[in-house]
């Protein structure tokens, strides 16, 4: 998997939540590397030149899909990190 590729993408209509996996190396070589995940939320749209673009702004009609994909992403991250010792 490429460094910038999402681990998982949840999509409803034009709204998507992408989960990215990152490894944090311990300072001074002490301890174990830790895996953490972050989520990016975007909406796709066609611009004036009929080219697909992405934005992080949402209209009222986009919000139910935004909430749902974030819920799905949260459940996924929780399931992947639930057994990780801190």
C-alpha positions as CSV (number, residue, x, y, z in Angstrom):
1,X,0.0,0.0,0.0
2,X,1.4,3.4,-1.0
3,X,2.2,5.8,1.8
4,X,-0.6,8.2,0.9
5,X,-3.2,5.6,0.1
6,X,-6.1,5.2,2.6
7,X,-6.4,2.0,4.5
8,X,-10.2,2.1,4.1
9,X,-12.7,4.4,2.5
10,X,-16.4,4.8,3.5
11,X,-18.5,6.4,0.8
12,X,-22.2,7.5,0.6
13,X,-23.1,9.4,-2.5
14,X,-20.5,12.1,-3.0
15,X,-19.3,12.1,0.6
16,X,-16.4,10.0,1.8
17,X,-14.4,9.4,4.9
18,X,-10.9,8.0,4.3
19,X,-9.0,6.2,7.1
20,X,-5.2,6.6,7.1
21,X,-2.9,4.4,9.0
22,X,0.4,5.8,10.5
23,X,3.1,4.3,12.6
24,X,4.7,6.4,15.3
25,X,8.2,5.3,16.1
26,X,9.3,5.7,19.8
27,X,11.8,8.4,20.7
28,X,15.4,7.2,21.4
29,X,14.4,3.7,20.3
30,X,12.6,3.0,23.6
31,X,9.3,1.1,23.5
32,X,7.4,-0.3,20.6
33,X,6.1,1.5,17.5
34,X,2.5,2.5,17.8
35,X,-0.1,2.4,15.0
36,X,-2.6,5.3,14.9
37,X,-5.3,6.2,12.5
38,X,-6.7,9.5,11.2
39,X,-9.8,10.2,9.2
40,X,-10.2,12.7,6.4
41,X,-13.8,13.8,5.4
42,X,-14.5,15.1,1.9
43,X,-17.2,15.8,-0.6
44,X,-16.8,15.5,-4.4
45,X,-18.4,17.9,-6.8
46,X,-18.2,19.0,-10.5
47,X,-16.7,22.4,-11.1
48,X,-17.6,24.9,-13.8
49,X,-15.4,23.0,-16.3
50,X,-17.0,19.6,-15.5
51,X,-13.9,18.4,-13.6
52,X,-14.2,16.5,-10.3
53,X,-12.9,18.4,-7.3
54,X,-12.9,17.7,-3.6
55,X,-13.9,20.0,-0.7
56,X,-14.2,19.8,3.1
57,X,-17.2,22.1,3.0
58,X,-20.7,20.6,3.3
59,X,-24.2,21.8,2.6
60,X,-27.1,20.9,4.8
61,X,-28.1,18.2,2.3
62,X,-24.7,16.6,2.6
63,X,-24.6,16.4,6.4
64,X,-26.6,13.1,6.9
65,X,-24.1,11.3,4.6
66,X,-21.2,13.1,6.3
67,X,-22.4,12.0,9.8
68,X,-22.9,8.4,8.6
69,X,-19.5,7.9,6.9
70,X,-17.9,9.4,10.0
71,X,-19.8,6.9,12.2
72,X,-18.6,4.1,10.0
73,X,-15.0,5.3,10.0
74,X,-15.2,5.7,13.8
75,X,-16.5,2.1,14.2
76,X,-13.7,0.8,11.9
77,X,-11.0,2.7,13.8
78,X,-12.3,1.5,17.1
79,X,-12.4,-2.1,15.9
80,X,-8.8,-1.9,14.6
81,X,-7.4,-0.2,17.7
82,X,-9.5,-1.6,20.5
83,X,-7.1,-4.3,21.4
84,X,-4.0,-2.1,21.2
85,X,-2.2,-1.7,24.6
86,X,-1.4,1.8,25.4
